[in-house]
Amino acid sequence: MPFYDFKSKTPRTAIGQKIVEQVTNKVFKTVRPYLQKDFHILDIGAGNGEFAERCLKNNFVYTAVEVNEEYKNKLTSIGAKVISALVPPIPLNDNIYDYVHLSHLIEHMQSSTKALELVSEINRVLKPGGYLCIIAPDYLHSHSFFYDSDYTHSFVTTQNRVKMLLTDASYKIVFSRYLAGGQTGWRQWFLSLFGWIYNNCLYWIFQALVKAKIDSSRFGRTRGALARFVFILAQKV
């Protein structure tokens, strides 16, 4: 049965691809000091493999969990080990990974109960002291676009909600930040403001102007590229 094909078969805009690369570079650079060279890394919902490429290039022991066929083919083509599974549960043994990457997946859990089950399962497969990194849309920035951009978005993600979720699953928060366009800090606030203006004003103006003359769905995909994300690193305690 097709799963998530609407996303895997939708081409990114040029600006979207550039921003994805910038975000991935920023995330990898930020978490890199916490990763030792012999770390075993698990990437759940690995998608197009941007994070996978950086892990493999740096010679980490990398495993992806991915169920979409097109994404799986991309991952195997770059040499990644791929486990095909819908989570939770996670079909792996206890205490075997040093770092788990969860980028744009927690928001797809059907409820807060399922979200808690997932991060608890990740806690189980992590070694003591292991790390979990979560990147997810910030609902406080996206508002209705959170749901309109993806019919599988169910669990509302904000910085506070994800931190509370992780605390209940016995994690210690290492850091919690916002991320926009591959930037954190004051640059992120500037890009977040521009993204908000685009999403709530410019997008609708463009829609009205172009009508059926061009593929207006590209403007919708740009809305996603300009969104603000929650970026949290937590440690198993």
N, C-alpha and C positions, 0 to 999 in steps of 0.2 A: 504494500500500500504506500502511495506517495506520502512523504512526511516533510513538511517545510519546503516543498518545491517552489512555492510562490516567491520565497526569499532567495533560495540558492540559484534560481534561474532568472532573477531580475538583475540586469547589469547595473553597476554603480555609475554614478555621474563622475566626471573627472575630479570635481572638487570633493566628492564623497570619498573616492579612493585616496586622494591626497590626505584628507583628514584622518581616515582610518590608519594610514601609515604613520602619521604624526602621533596619533593617540597610542598606537602599539609601541612606537619607539619610546614615548614618554613613560608608558607603563613599565616596559622592560627595563629602562634605565633606572626607574625608581625602585623596583623590587630587586634589581640585580645585586645590590650590596647584601641582601639577606640570603642569597643563593650561593651555596658552596659548589665547587666544581663536580663533586660526586653525587649531587642531589638527584633524586628520582622525582620527576615532575609529571603530574596528571592534569590534563587539560580537558575539562568536561564541557562539551558543546564547542568544539574547536573551530567549527565553521570553515572559512576559507584558508585558514592555516597561517595567518600573519604571525601570531605568537609562536606557533610551531616552528616556523622558519628560523626565528631568532634563537629558540632553545636548541635546535639541531645545529645551528651554526656555532653555538657556544659549547657544543659537545655534552649537553646534559642528557641524562637517560630520560627520554620523553615518551609518554603514552597519551594518546587522545581517546576520548569517548565521544563518538559521533554516530548518529543514526541516519542522517540524510545521505543518500547514495552519491550525489554529485560532490558533496563535501568530502565524503570518505575517499572518493577517487582522487581528489586534489591532494588530500593528506598523504595517501600512500604514494603518490607520484613524487613527493619530495622526501620520501624515505621515513615517514612517521609510522610508528606502530599504532594501529587503530582497533579499538574495541567497539563493536556495534551494540549499543544498549540504550534503552530509555531509562532515565533515572528520575527519582529513586525507585528501588534500591540500587546500590552500586555493586555489580557482580565481581567484587575483588576482596582479597583477604584483609585482615586488620593490620594496622601499623606498618605499611609498606612504602608510603610516599612522604617526601619531605616538604613538598609544595603542591598545592592544588590551585589551578586557575579556573575561575568561573566568570567568564565574560559574557554578559548579555544572555544569561540563562535563568537566573533566580526569578526574574519577573514573569517567566513562563509557567511557574508552578501554579496549580489551580487554586490554591488557598494558602493561608498562613500555616496551616497544619502540614501541607506538603512541603512548603519552604523550610519549615523547621525539621522535617524528616530528612530533607536533602542535606542541609548543613550538618545535621547529626550523623548522617552516613559518611560525610566527608571527614568529620572528626574521627570516626571509627577507622578509616583507611589511612589517616595521617599518623606519622610517627609522633611520639611525645615531643613537644616543642615545634612541630611542623607548622607551616603557614598556609593560610587560605586567603586568596585575593579575590575580591568581588568587584566587578564593574557592572553597573546597571543604570538605566535611565533614571533621572531625577524627576519624579512626578511633579514636584513643586515648580519645576521649570517647564515641563512638557504639557502638563494639564491634559486636556482631551486628546491631544496628539499621542499620548502614551497608549491609549486604546485604539485610536484610529489608524496608527501606523502599522499595527500588527494584531491580527485577530486572536493570537495565542497569548497576548499579554493579559495576565490575570492578577498576579500578586503585585500590589502597588509598592514601589520601591522609592524610599527617600533615605537620606543619610541616617536619620534617627531610627527609622523602622528597621533598617538592616542592622544597625548597631545593637538594637534591642534583641533582634532575632539571634545574632551571634552570641550575645551574652547568655541567653537562655540555653544555647547549645554548648556552653562551657568553653568559650573562646575569650582571649584577652585582645582588646583592640590595640594594634600597634600604631596605626595612623588612620585617619578618616579625612578625605579631601573631596573637593569637587574637581572635575576634569572637563574641559571644553576645548575642542580643536587642538588637542595635544598639549594644552597648557594648564598649569595650576597657578595658585596665587593670584596676584592682581591681574595678570594677563587673562586668566580664566574668567574673571568678573567682567572684563571688557568684552570678551567673546560671547559670554553668556547673555549680556545685554543686547549685543547685535543679533544673536540667535533669537532672543525673545521678540525683538522688533520685527525680524523677518517672519517668524512663525505666526505672529498675531496681527501684523499689518501688511508688510510687503508681499507675503505669499498670496493673500487674498486680492491685492491689487493686481499682481501678475496674472492670477487666475482670471480675473475679469477682463484684462487687456488681451490676453492671448486667445482666450476662448478655445476654438477647435483648430486654430492655425498651426500650432505645434503640439508636441507631446507634453501636455501640462503636468503629467505625472512626474516628470523630472523635477519640477519645483517641489513636489511633495517629498521626493527622496532627499532633496537638499535640506528640507526641514529636519530630517533625521540626522544629517551630517552636522548640523549646527546646534544640536541639542546639548544640554549639560548632563554629565554623568556623575554618579556616585562612585568613588574610588576608595575602597577600604581594604587594608591588610590586617588580618587577625592571626593570632597564634593559639594553637591548642595548648590548654593548660591541664 
